[in-house]
Amino acid sequence: MNARQPCRERRQRRYREQCKIDFEIRLLKLSILRGHEKMTRATEDIIDSSRE
């Protein structure tokens, strides 16, 4: 194991955790919108673009 591996693994783990959180937030937003209006593909695109 070289010295950089633990740092790389931590960085990858944080990235995966952040992606999971972002995905869960997206699902929550979609479920809220589905409860208020009929879901369209455009609405999903708007939510996705707000994350960028």
N, C-alpha and C positions, 0 to 999 in steps of 0.2 A: 504494500500500500504506500503510495507516495504521499507527500505532505499536502498536496492540493486536493486529494480525493475527499476528505471529510468536508472541506469547504464547498466543493462542487455538489456533494450529496445534500448538504444543508440548503444550498441555493435551489437545487432541483425540487426538494421537498417543499420549500416555501412557494415556489412557482406552481406546483401541483395543488397545494392548499388554496392559493389565491384563485386559480382557475375553478376549483370546486366551489368556492364562495361566490365567484362571479356567476357561475352557472345556476346556483341556487337562488341568487337574487333575480336572475332573469326568469326563472320558473315562477317565483313569487309575483313578479310584475305581470307575467302572462296570465296567471291564475286570477289576479285581481281584475285585469282587463276582461277576461272571459266572463267574469261575473257581472260586468256592467254593459258589455256590448258584444255583438257577434265578432268573433276573432277573424281577422283577415290576414293574409300573408304580409300586407303592407305594415300592419301593426307590429308584427314580429320583426320586420326589417328596421323599423324605427327604434325599437328597444335594443336591437343588436348594435345599431349605429351609435347609440348613446354611450355604449361601453368603450368605444374606441377613442 
